[in-house]
Amino acid sequence: MTNIPVMTRSAAAEAPAESNGLRRTLILALGTFAVGTDSFILAGFLPDLAGSLDVSTATAGLAVTVFAASYALGSPVLATLTARLPRRTLLVSALLVLALGNLGSALSPTFWTLLATRIVAAIGAAAFTPNAGAVTAALVRPEARARALSVVVGGLTIATALGVPLGDLLGHWLGWRVALTGVALVCLVAAAGVAAWVPALPGNPYVPLAKRLSVLRNRSVAAVLPLTLLGMAAAYTVYAYAVPALGALGIGASSTAWVLMLYGAGAVAGNLSSGYITDRWGATRVLTIGYALMAASLALMGALAATQVRAAALVGLLALAWGAASWCQTPAQQHRLIAAAPQESGLVVALNASCIYFGIGVGTLLGGITIGHGVPAMYGLAAILAVLALAYLRFTAPKAR
């Protein structure tokens, strides 16, 4: 789910030529782990946060929406404004801003203060993730580049599988403020590691924002991007409200982390397998299966909530399917976008990342609006959005493969 701009050849040439550079990418992966955990950790303790700050759970969900929207809007703007900064300086600064945002969130006395600090955290995250990928590509020899990038991007997927459930457990035992403080500490450790071990690399040439966005004139690109937004909105309508949503299925607060871990395991499996299967079957077929699976799993969870049937094992399997369907989208969508604009691959992948976070924000907002009408309605809306994503795919696929 990350956008990875390409560094100039001169920057890559100036990077140290150690055996393969993979060792140094681990500290960057720790940074992306912090970003991924921070992006979704609030889902694990949203009701507790709402109670502490005296707002409704639906209102508390705006903290997720604001973070996602700020990341989506900030990513292309920050890429433009910080283009010439030395990469190590930029990465360390971004992690410090992310740490500051999380510490501010942990100390927030009011909900409105929390929203302001979530914007600060999103700015740090939007500045760090794309450039972590670019620096990784410059640090390693060409034959090790794919492995190195998979390590850095793996920080995000591991955060989904482990960081969020562990954050939920920490929040359950010690409170949500402690959990966010923990994320801030991880950011500080990563910042110290980047400062100590990542070599100095120059910035990139300045590219005006208008030029970055000019690729949207490509009709094929413009047809593909809305699907990313719609599909992620379907995936995250329920996710931010996982605690009450799973509670309606008979999953107690002490078991929520285990179900979220199953969701994360499905997310990792879906993300890793999607790239391989897309190469064999094509992106359209993979996305068709993904949206159908997402719609079915969410609809079944909604039916269980409406009928008050308690089947913990089935809920675990449905969460696994939901996670796989949610995260199989990104590789397939990136494949379609790069095929549509191969000369602008860095830009279209960056725009896709912005649409991912816009979709997360829209989905969370819709979930907050719907949850007041009951959890089954929220599941139902998410399933309908997945069906709409499938319909949009089938309508546009012949025009933009």
N, C-alpha and C positions, 0 to 999 in steps of 0.2 A: 503494500500500500504506500510505498514511498516513492517520491520523485527523485531521480538521480541525474542531475545535470552533468555534463561531460566537461572535465577540466581540459585546459589547453594542453597540447603536446609538450610545450616547453615546461609547464608545471610538472607534468609527469616525468619528464626527463631529468628535472632537478631533484626528484625524490630519491632518497637513499636506495641503493640497489642491494639490499640485504637478500638473503636466500630466497624468500618469497614474500616477506612482509606480512604474512598472515598473523603473526604474533601480535603485531600492533593493531590489527583490526579488532581484537577482542575488547579493547578498551572502548572503541567506538560502538561495538555491539552493546556494551553496558549502558552507553548513553541512549541508544535506541530502545533498549529495554526499559529505561526510565521513562522515555517518551510514551511508549506503548502502554505502560502501566498507568501513567498519569492521564492518558486519554480516556480510559474506561474504568478507572478504579472507583469512581463515585457510584457506579451502578451497584456495587456490593454493599454500600451502607447508606443509600439515599434516604430511606425513612429515618434513620438515626440522625443524619445531618439535618433533615427537615425539622425534626423535633427539637434539636439543639438551637436552631436559628428561628424557631417559631414561624415556619411557613408550611404549606401543604407539600406533600410528596410531589405532586404535579409541578408546583412552582419550583421546588428544589431541582427538578429536572432541567430547568433553564441553565443551570451551571454547566451541564454537559453540552447543551445547545450553544451557549455562548463560547465555550472553548472550541467546539468544532467549527463554528462560523468564523471565529477569529483566526484559526489556523488556515481555513480555506481562503479567506480574503488576504491574510498576511503573507502567505507563501510566495506568490508571484511578486508582490510589492517588495518584500524583504530581499528576494533574489536579485531584484534590480538595484535596490539601495546599497546592498552590501557586496556587490560584485567585485569591487576592487580590494576589499579588505584581505589581508593575509589569512589563509584558511585556519591555521591553528588559533590565531587570535579570535576569529569568528566562532569557532567551535567552543572554545573555552567560555567566551562571553555568552553564547547561547545557553550553555549548560548552567552558568551562574544565574542568568535571567530565569531559567526554568526552575532552579532551586529556590530563588527568591519568590517566584510566584507561588510555589507549593508551600513554602514556609508562611507566606502571607495568608494563603487559604487556611492553613492549619490554625492560625491565630485570629482569623476573622471574627469580630464580635457581632456582625450583622450579615444578613444574606447579601445585601448590596455590596458590602466590602468583599465578600466572597466572589461575587461576579467580577468585580474589578481585578482581583488577583488571578482569576481564571483566564482573563484576557492576557495578563502579563505572562502567565505560564504558556499560553498558546503561542505567543510571540517567540519565546525561547524555543519551543518545540518546532515551530515552522522554520526557524533559522538553522536548527541543528540537523534535522533528519536528512534533507536533500544533500547538504554539504558533507555529511558523514559518508554518504555513498560516493560522492565525487572524490573525496580525499582517499578513500579506500582504493578506488580505481587507480589513483596516482601512486599509491604506496607499493603496489605489487607488480610483479612481472606479468606480461599479458597472459601467459599460460595458467596463472593462478588467479586471475581477476574474477572469474565467475564464482570460484569457491569463496574468495574474500567477500564479494558482495552478498553471497548467500549467508555468510556469518553475520554481517551487519544487519541485513534485513531480518535474519533469524531472531535478532533481539526483539523486534516488534511481535513476531509470532509467538515467541516464548513468553512474552509479557501477557499475551492473550491467554495462553495455556496455563501459566503459573503465576505471573505477577498479579493479575486481577484476583484470582481466588485466594492467594496468600494475603493480598491487601484486605480482602473481605474478612479473612480469619483474624488478621491483626485489628481491623476495625471492630469486629465482634468482641474480641477479648479486651482491647485497650482503648477503643474509641476511634472515630474517624480522624480526629486531629492527629493522633499518633501515627496513623497510616500515612497521611499526607506528609508528615514530618519525615517518615521513613523514605518516601520518594525523594524529598529534598536532599536527604543525606546521600542517597545513591547518586544523585546529580552531582553533588560536591566531590564524591569519590571519582566519578567519571571525569569531571573537569580537571582534577589534580592529575589523573592518569594521562589525559590528553596533553596537558601542559608539560608533563615530564617525558613522554615517550613518542608523541607524534612530532615529526620534524617540521621545520618551517617550510611552508609552501606559499607561493605568491597567489594573489587573487586572480580573477578572470577579467577578460575585456568587458566593458560596460555594454549591455544590451538594453535599449529602451523598452519600457513596459509595453508600449504600443506594438513594437515588433514581436515581443513575446506572445502577444495575444492575436497577432495577425493570422496565425494558423487556423483560427476559428472561421476564417473565410472558406476554408476547405469544407465542402458540404458533407463529405464522408465523415470527417472528424466531428462536425457539428451534429451529425446524426447519432454518433456513438456515445458521446459524452452524457446526454440526458439519461441514458440507460444506467450509467454508473450511479448517478444521483438517485434515480428511482429504486434501483436494486438495493443500495445501501440504506435508503429510507425504510424499505420493507424489512431489512435485516435488523435495524436498530429501533424500530418503533417500540418493541418490547424490551430490548436489552437493558436500556438505562433504568428500567423499572423492574429489574430481575427479581428483587426480593419480594415485592407484593405479587408479581406475576407467578413466581414459583410457589409462593405461599398459597395461592389459590388452587394449586395442584397438590397440596398436602406436603410440600417440601418445607420443613421447618428452617428457622434461621441458622441453626447449627449445621444443617446439611446443604445450605445454599452453595457454599464454597465447592463442595464436591460436584454438584451439578454444573457449576460454572467451569470447573476443571474439565468435565466431559465436553462442554461446549468448546473450550479452548483446544482440547485434543482434536475435536472434529475440525476446528478452524485450521490447525496446523496441517492435518491430513488433507483437507480440501485445498489449501493453498499449494502444498507441495505436489499433489497429484494433478492439479489443474494444468500446470505448465506441461507436464509430460503428456497428459491425455489430449490437450489442445493440439500439440504437435502431431498426434496420431489421428484424431477425429475431427479436428477443426473447432474454432472458438464457438461458433453458433450452436453446435450440438452440446458442447460442455455447458454453456449458459442455459440452454433449454432444460437440460437435466437438473441443473442447479436451481433454477427458479421454480420448477415443478416440485422438487424436493422441499424447497423452502416453504412454498405454499401449503404443501401437504402436512409438513411437520407442525407449522404454526396453527393450521386449521384443527389438527388433531389435539394439540395442546389447548386450544380454545374450547373444543368439545369436552375435554376432560374437566376443564374449569367450570363450564356451564352445567354439566351433569354431576359435578362433585364426586366423580369417580377417582379413587385413590390408587394409583399404580406407579410406584416410585421407579421400578425398573424400566417401565415404558417411558416415563418422563426422561430418564437418563438417556435412553436411545434416541428420543426425539430431540433432546438438547444436542447430542452428538451430530445428528443430521442437520439441525439448524445451524450449528457452527460451520460444518463442512460446506453447506450451501451458501452461507454468507460470505465465506472467504475464498471460495473457488472463483468468484467473479473477477478479482483483480488481474491475475495472469491472463485470462482469456480476453478481458477488455483491453489490457495493454497490447496484446497481440493484434487485436483488431485496429487499434489506433496507430500502431507502428506500421502496419500494412497499409493504412490509409494515407500516412504521411511519413514515409521512411526517412526523408531528409530532415525532418523536424522531430525526431524521436524523443529527444530530451524535453522539448517543449510540450508535446502531447502527453507524455507520461506525467509531467508536472501538473498540467491541467486536469488530468485524471485524478491525481491525488487531491486537488482542490475539490473536485466533484465528490470524491469519497467523503470528505469531511462536511461538505454541504449536505450530502445525503444523511450523514449521521445526525447533523443538527436538525434537519427537517423531520427525520424519523422520531427523534427524541421529543421535539415540539408536538408532533401529532400524537405520540404516546401520552404526553402530559394532558393534552386536551381530551383524549378518549378515556383515560383511566377513571375519570369521574363517573363514567357511564358503566363501569364494571370491567373487571379483567377480561372476561370473555369477549367484550367488544373490542378491547385493545388487540387481543390475539386475532380477532376477525379482521380488523383493519389491516394489520400487518400481512395477513394471508391475501387479502384483496390487492394490496400493493404489489406483492410478489406475482400475482396473476397478471396485473397490469404490466409489470416488467416483462413477463413472458410474452404478452401480446405485443408490446412495443418492439421487442426483439424480433418476433416473427414478421412484423410489419416492415422493419427497417433493414433486416439482415440481407435481403437481396440487393439493397442499395449500398450497404456499408459493411463489408465482411472484414 
